[in-house]
Amino acid sequence: MGTVYINARCKKILYLLLTHDNYMSLQQIAKETGVSKRSIYYDLCKINELLTSYHIPELEVVRGKGILISAENKKQIESIVENEQGEESYIFSPTERVKIIICYIIHNPEATYIEQLSDYCEVSRNTIFNDLRVVVNQLQDYNLTLYYESKKGYHIVGDVIRIRALFFLYFNTLLPLFDSGVLTFIKREDLNIYWSKLKSIEKELNTTYVDGILFSLSALLSVIYNNSTDEPYFPNLKKEELVKTTEFQLVQKYFPDLKETEQTYICLHLLGSRIAAPTNDIFEDNSNESVYEITKALVSEFEKIACVIFEEREELERALFVHINTSLYRYQYGIQIGEDMTDDVIREYPNLFDITKLASKYLEQLVGLPIPDNEVAYLALHFGAHLKISRSLNEQLRILIVCVNGISTGNMLKREVQKLLPHAKIVDVVAAIDVINIQEICDLVISTVKIKSVVPTITVHPILTDFDRKTILNHHLVAKRKQLMESDALFDIIKKYVNEDDYANLKLDLSKYFQGNLNGFGLPFSEEPLGLIEILAEDRIQITSKTFSWTEAIRFSGKLLLEMNSIERRYLDNIIAQIRYYGPYMFIAPGLMLAHAKPEDGVKSLDVTLTVFQKPVQFSEFHEARLIITLAAEDQEKHLKILKDIMTIFSIQSRVDEIASLSTKESILQYMKHIITQK
């Protein structure tokens, strides 16, 4: 017994069936496991072989119902599954399969056929066919095409640089699978040879590349050696400047058998994979003016989508210009930059990331390629660092922010610390190498890297975690000052209700209370921002069949906010003034206006309303509103989740008309909740 084994997906199918008391259809099982019904049939054959070897009745598929395991058989099967020591093969998820298929086809120097992909991914031909449909859609984003020829199999057609950029991007995300030995279509021995040479280059450059970058580049070298006929082309490249770089000379030294164009390609990756790559020296710089215009337009796009106005816009534009100017060619070649903080940014600033991703669509149109999430994360840090913090208090504690070298990361950290400690003074943001004689300028250092300093130092992650925040708040320098401020503030509130003779005792009791409850100061940052559905109730929705001019429509849409005491009347006056001056720029989709002004223009509290106009309101010859969402944002950040929800709902144009056609407030709310919940 036990000579028959089952893999991880077969075990998952058994677990699904064992935990169901009713029939489970093959369609349900296929959906849960992410494969086709045919793959499920194959897996059932393996499962039945195992059950037969243990003299247990085979699983039967009842027509029109599915599979149901009897209570008696469940006990036997459970004991087998618990003791089964068979093959624990890794089962690729649908997303992983798509990336693997693309990398497999690009890497394979021979013909690639359905059977190979089916065997490698351990799924049926039907599942691979379904995966290939997704592959085709993803390739279209890169202006690439999946092509099939008889006797030549599948191959990807298009610009070689874009093909390699996609391979480099996807292989980098598949590295954990490769490291665990699951990804086997690329020979580790070959990659180790290339990796060893790249590490030698790294050593001679006296620099350090981010973990994984050189190994992904090794895989890319494997692609280059396998497909030596396809050569990249580099427009605007100053070749005479590139060949002077130490990187190029080292590539020639360690990869003398590569063609010069390929040596150039590897050199660009080595230069671009560092944050401060000197791109202006190796590319024509006559496009600087156009890049600055792109930067300004990107900031405007973010302001429009996020309903904010950057007070230090020029400073933001300069910082973004430096980043984008050195990143445009990275986008084109799929070069990974610096430390990938994508997961950290998405975890800590999900709404900021999503708004930035929407704004980045503008960049994608110009570049002609999707902007990778790690680049979106860096852009999000730039935008986030320049969002205004509301309700600053008196400055007391002097804090110095220290980071490795990233300006965007340091500025974002500065903003988060200032938001966490509004009473503190952030004296500067400096690189670790510039930390000299700092005891004269600060009382506390918050650093993303360990440093030696006579000043008390807190080491945190580049993207603050909740643990980091608690560590900062509980530091004795912070806690003492915060305790004193909270105690004094509460004393000022209470003293009017207490006799003067009791002031001293009251102050003492408050001081004792706060000394014993310092951990309580960590609560505010755990609050979840409110989304559209959390605020938009039936009392904030209007449906009207009346005819309005556009100014009347703005006032009618905002009257609920006035009634809720969320805004002052001048807020609506400012919206009208903005539209008169700039035109109907607040339309975010045909038929949909997001009416808003600045927080200081009369906002009392965060709120939002929706008005449905059964008779569309004419704002211009080309703009008419069927829906007006009126947003009152009390600062530049708390409303971002609301905006994210709005963008999610109206990402499909037909939904404007569908909501406008609904006749009750309840049905509108249910419609929106369904979309948000599904997302």
N, C-alpha and C positions, 0 to 999 in steps of 0.2 A: 504493500500500500504506500501511497505518497509518491509514487514514481511520476505521476502526472502533476504538473504545476500550473498555477494561474498567475497572471500578472496583476499589477496594481489596479488597472481598470476593471478587470473581472471581479476583483475583490470589492471594488466600489459598487458594481452592479449588485453583487450579493448583499452588501450592506443596505442598499436602497430597498431591495425586496424584503429583507429581513425586518426592516423598520416600518414597512407598510402593512396594514391590516386588510387592505382592499386590493383589488386588481390594479396592477400598474402597467400601463400600455407601453409598447416599444417606443412610441413617440416621446412619452414622458422620460423614459430612460435615456434616449438619445439626446434630449434637451439637457438633462442633468449632467451628462458626461461630455457633451460638446462634440459628438460624432454622429455619423449617419445611422439610419436603421440597419443598413447592411452590415456596418461594423459591429452593431449590437448582436446581429445574428451570428457573426463569426465568434464573438466573445461567448455567446451562449453555448456554442459547440464546445469551446474549451472548458466552460464550467460543467457541462454535462459529462465530459470525459472524466473530470475530477470526481463528480458525484457517483458515476458508475463504478469507478475504482474503489469507492467506499460502500458500494451496494446500497446507494440511496437513489430513490426514483429521480429521473431526469426532470428538469423544468420544462413545462409545456406551455406553449403560447395558445391561449384560447381566443379564437377568432372574435373580433369585436370587443374584447375585454382586455387581454394582456396576460400577465403572469401573476399568480398568487401562490405563495408557499404555505402549505398547511402548518398548523401549530406543531404537529408531531415532527415534521421534517425540519422545521426551523431549529429545534433543539439540536438535532444531529448536525445540521449545516453549521450552526454557530460554533460547535466544538471543533469542527474541521477547520473553519476559517481562522479560529484563534490559534490552532496548532500548526497550521499550514506554513511550512518553511520554504515554499517554492520561490520562484523567480520574483524579485521585487523590482521589475523594470519600471523606469520612469515613464509616465504617460504625459505627452506634450499637450498643453492647452491649445485651443483653437488659435489664440493670438500667437503663441510660440510656433505653431505649425506654419502659419503664414510667413513669419520671419525666417524660419528655417528653410522653407521652400525657396524663398527669394535668394537667400545666401547660398543654398545648395546649387541652384541653377547658375548663379554668377560664378561660383567657385569651380564648378565641374567643367574640365576641359573637353570632356566627351559629351555625347548626346544624353539628354535627360528625358526619361519617359515616366508616364504615370505609374508604372509598376515599381520603379525604383523609389519614387516618393511614397507610394503606398506601403512598401515593405519597410522603408526607413522609419516612417512615422507610425507604423503598426496600426493603420486604419484602412478602411475599404477604398476602392477606386472612387465610389460616389462621394465619400468624405473629401478626398483630394480634389475632385472636380468642384465641389462647393468651395473649398479653400482657394482654388485657382480664381474663382470669381472675385474673391476679396483681394487676391494678389493683383489682378488686373486693375481694380479700382485704386489700390495704393500706388501702383506704378504710374497711373495717370497723373497723380499729384506731382510726380517728378518728370512729366513729359516723356515717359518710357512706355514701351509696349511689350507685352508677352506674345511671342511669335512661335508658331508650331510648324515644323516642316517634316514631312515623311522621311524617315531614316536619319534625321538630324535632331528630332525631338524638340523639346522646349528650349528656347533661349530668349534673353531679354535684349531688345533692340533700342538704341538711342545713344545719346551723348555718353561717352565712356566715363567722363568725370562724374556725371550724375549717377551712373550705374555703380561706380565705386563708392560714391558718397553714401548711397543707400546701403551698400554692403557694410561699410565701416560703421554707420549708425546702428544698424540692426545687430551686427556681430557684437558690438560693444554691450548691447543689452542682453545678449545671449551668453556672455562670458561666464556667469555662474554655472550654466549647464555644461559649458566646455570644461571648466575647472573640476566639476564633479564627475567627469568622464562620460556624461550622457551624450554629448555632441561629438560624434566620431567621424563625420565625413571629411574633416580636415585632420591631417596627420600631425600629431603633437610633435613628433621628432623634427619635422620641417620647421614648424613654428619656433621651436626651441633654438634652432640654428639662427633664424632671423632675429629672434628676441635677444640672443646673446650678443649679436653684432650691434643691435640698437642700444643695448645697455652699455656697451663699450663706447658708443658715441656719446651717450648721456654722461658717462664718467669723464670723457675728454672735454666735454662742454662745461663740466663742473656745474651742472644744473640737475634738477629733479623733475621728472614728468609725473603727472598724476597716475596713480595705480590703474592699470588696465589699458592706458593709452598705447603704450609701446607693444603690448601683446595684441591689441586690435590692429595695430599697424603691421605687426608680423603676419597676421592673417591676410591683411591687404597685400602684403608682399607675395604671399602664396598665390593670390589671385593674379597678380601681375606676372609672375613666372609661369603660371598655367595658361595665361592668355596673352602671350607676348606680341601678338599681331596688332592689338588695339592700343593706340598711343594717344595720350591726352594732348589737348591744345590749350595754351595759356595766353589769352589776349591781354594787352596792356602790361605784360611782364617786362621789367627792366633786367634782361638777362645778364648784362654786364655787371650789374650791382649784385645780383643773386650769386654769381659764381665767386664773388669776393667773400661771401659769408663763410664762417668756419663750418657751419652745418653742411653746406654744399661740398666743401673739401673733404669732410669726414664721410659723407655718403659715397663720394667717389672712392675713398680709401677702402671702405668696408663692403661696398657693392659695386666693384669695378665691372662686373658682367652685365649690369643694367644699362639700357640705352640712356643717352643723356636726358631725353625728355622724362624718362621714368625717375632718373636721379633728381631732376628738378621737382617732380611730383612729391617724392619722399621728403625732399628738403623743405618744401612748402608746409608739409604736415609737421615737421619738427619745429619749424619757426612758428607756425600758427597754433600749436598746442600749448604754447606758453602765453600767459595773460598779456604781457607787454611786448608782443611781437612787433618788430620795427617794419610794419608793412609799407609805410610811406617810402621807405628806401628801395623797395623792390618792385613796387607797382607805380604806374604813372599817376601823378597826383593832380591831374587837371580836372578830376571829378570831385574835388573837395567841396566846391560850392554846391554842387548838386546833392552831395551827401548831407550837407548842412540843411538844405531845403527838405530832404527826406526826413531828417531828424525833427525839424520843426513841424512838419505835417504829422509825424507819428505822435508827437506831444499833443497836438490839436485833436487828433483822433482819440487819444486816451481821455483828454478833458471832456470831449463830447460824450463818449460812452460812459465814463465814470461820473459825469455831472459835477466836475470839480474845476477849480481855477488854481493853477500853480502860482503862488506869490513870487517864488524865486525861479521863474520859468527860464530865464537866460542861463542861470547856473545849471539847471537840469539839462537844458539843450546842449550846453558845452560838454557835460559829462557823458551824455548819450552819444554825442557826435564822435568823441574819442573812441567809445566802445563800438559803435556801428561802423565807423570808418575802418577799424581794424577787423571787423567781423564779416563784412560783406563777402570777402573772398572765402572766409571760413564756411559760410553758408553754402557757397557754390561747390566746395570740395569736400564737404561733410566732415570738416576738421573739428574735433572735440576741444573745447577750451577750458583750461583750469579745472578746478574741482567741481564735479557734478553735484550741485546742491538741489536738484530738481525735486526730489522726494521731500527734502526738508522744507523747501519753500511751499510746496503744495500742502504739506501737513500743517504748517504754521500760518500761512497766508493764502488759503484756498481761493477766496473771493478776489483778492488782488491778482493772483495768478490767472484766474479765468478772465478777468477784465483785460489784463495785459495780452492774453492770448487772442482775444477778440480784436484788440487794437493792432496786433501784429499781422493780421490779415492784410493790412495795407502794405506792410513790408513784403509779404509773400507775393503780392501782385507785382511788385517791382523786381524782385529777385527771380521770380518764376519757379520758386521751390518752397516747400513747406519749411517754416522756421522751427527747428528742433526745440523740444520742451526745455532742454538745458539753457538754450539761448533766451527763451521766453522767461525763464526763472531769473536770469541776470537782468533782463529789462525790467522785470517786476521789482527787483531790489532797487533799481534806480528810481522808478516811479514812487515806490513806497517810501524811500528815504526823503522825498520832497513833499509828501502829503503833510499838510499842516496839522499839528497836534492841538486839540482844543483845551481850553481852560488851564493854561499854565499857571503855576503858583510861584511864590517867592523862591528865589534861588538861594541854596545854602551849601550843600555838599558839593565839592569840586571833584569831578570825575573825568579821567582821561580814558579814551577808547583806543585800544591797541589791536591791530589786526596784522595778518601776514603781509598782504600787499594790495588786496582788492579794495578799491575805493567804494564801489557800490555796496559791498558787504559791510564795510566799516560805517558808511553813512546810514545804512538800514539799521545796524546795531545801535548806532547813536540815537536814532529815532525811537527804537523800541525801549531803550534805557530811559530816554527822556519821558516817554509815555508812562513807563512803570514808576519813575521817580520824578514827577513834575516839579518837585521842590529843589531838585539838584541842578547844578550847573555843569554842562558838558564843556570842558575847556578846549578839547581838540580831539581829532581823530588822526592817529599817526601809525606808520609802519613800525614793526618790531625793531628794525635796525636803527630807528631814530629815537629809541627810548634812552635818553641821556639826561641826568640831573633833573628828573621830573618831580622830585620832592618839593621844588619851589612853586610848582604850578597846580598840583592836585593833592587831594586827600585820599583818593581811592583810584585804583586802576581796574578796568574791566577789559580783559584781553582774550582773544581767540587762540592765543599761543602762550605756552609757559614762558615766563620771563623772570629774570632775577632783578628784584627791585627792593629798595628800602621802604617803599610805599606799599601798604596792604593791597593785595591783588586777588581778583576773582577771575578764574579761568572758565570761559563759557564756550559753547558751540557758536559757529558763525551765524547760524539761525537759532535764536533763543528757544530752548525747550521750556516746558513748565518747571522742570527741575532747576534749570538755570535761573529762572525768575524767582523761585523760592529761595535759592542760594543767595541771590542778590538781596532780596527783601529781608532775609534773616541775618545778613552780615551785621555785626555789632555796630558799625558806623552808620549804616542805613537805618537799622531798627531803632537805635536811640533817638536819632533825629526825627524819624517818622512818629515814634511814640510821643515825643514832645509836641510835635505839631498837631497830631490827632487829639491829644489831651487838651491842648490850649484851645483848639477849635471847638471841641465839645463843651469846654468850660464856658466859652463866650456865649454859647447857645443857652446853656442851663442857668447861668448866673442870674439872669433876669427873674427867675422863679425862686431864688434862694436869698435868704437874708445875708447881708454883708458879713455878719459875724461868722457865718459858716463857710465863707469863701476858702479859707486856708484848708479846712478839713475836706472840702469838696475837691480841691486841687490834689490833695494827697491821695484821696480815694481813687480819683481818675487815673493818677499816675500809677498806683498799684495795679489797677485793673488792666491797663495797657501793658504793663511789664509782664503780666501773666498770660497775655493773649497775643503775643507777637505773631504767631502763625496765622492768625485771622487776616493779616494784611495780604495774604496770598490769594484771597478769594476773587477780587475783581477781575483778574485776567482770565479766569476760567469761564466767564460768561460767554455764551454762544451768541453771535450776532443774529438779529432777527431777519428772517427772509420775508418775501412778499406774502406768502400764505399766512404767516404768523400775525401779520398786521392787517391785511386786506380782508375785512369781514363784510357782511351784507350792508352794514351801516356806512361803509365807505365806498359803495358802488351806486351809481346812478344810471338809469336808462331813460332817455328822453326822446320824444318824437317832435319836439319843437324845432323851429328854424332859428339859427343864431348867426350873428356876424362873428368873426374870429375873436374879437376882443370880448364880446359877450360870452363866447364859449369858454375862454380862459377863466373869466370870473365865475361862471356857472360851475366849471370843473373844480375850482378851488374853494367853493363856498363850504363844502363839508369840512375842509381843513380849518376854515375859520370857525365853524361851529364846534369843532373838536378842540379849539383853542391851541392848535398846533402851529399856526402862523399868525402874523399880523397882516392887516389889509395891504400894507405896502409891498408885501412879498409878491402878490399878484400884479401890482403896478410895475414892479421890476421885471417880471416875466414879459409883460406886454411891451415895456420899453426895450427890452433885449430883442424881441422879435421885430419891432419897428426898425431898430438900428441894423441888425444883422440879417434879417429875413427869416424864413421858416426853417432855421437850422436845427430845431429841436425834433424834427421828424427822424425817427430811427428806423422806420420801415414805411413803405407806402400805406397810407391810411392810419398810421400810428404815430402820435406825438407824445414825447416825454417832456412835459412842461416842468421847468425848474429854474431856480435862481440860486444865488450864493447863500450860504448859511447866515451871513451877517445882514442879509437883506430882509430879515423879518421872521426867521425860523425860531420857534419856541421848543419844539420837540420833533423827533423823527416820526414821520407819518407818510402815508401814501393813499391816494384815492384813484378810482377808475370811473370814467364817464363814457357811456356808449351813446353815440349820436346816430339815431336811426335815419336822420337826414344829414348827410355828410357836411362838415363845415369847411368852407373854402378859405384857405390861407393865401393862396396865390394861384396863378394859372395852372401850375403843375402840382400843387399840394392841397389835398383835402383830407380832413381828419374824420375817421369813423370812431376812433378810440382816442381819448386823451387820458394819459396817466399823469397825475400831478404829484410830484415828489417833493417832500420837505426834508432836506438833509441837514442835520444839525452840526455836522463836521464833515471832514473829507474821507471818512473811513467807515462809519457805522452802517451806511446805506449800501455798501458794496454787494452784500449778499442779496439784497432786494434787486439790484441791477442784474446780478447773475441770474436770478430767477426769471426776470423779465426777458433777458436774452435767450434763456432756455425755452421759454414758452413761445416766443415769436421768432425762433430760429427758422421756422417754416412759415413762409409768407401767407399761405392759405388760412392760417389760424386767426389772423386779423379779421377776415370776413366771417369765419366760423363763430368767433366770440360776438361779433357785431350782430349776428343773426339770432343769437340766443335771447329769449324774451324775459327771463327771470334772473334775479341776482343769484339765487341759489344754484341755478344751472351753470352760470358763469364761474362761480367759485368751484363747483365740482369739476368742471372742465379743466380749470387751471391746476387744481390739486392733483388731478389724475396725471397730468403731464409732469409736474414737479416730482411726484412720488415715483413715477416710472423712471425718470432720469436718475 
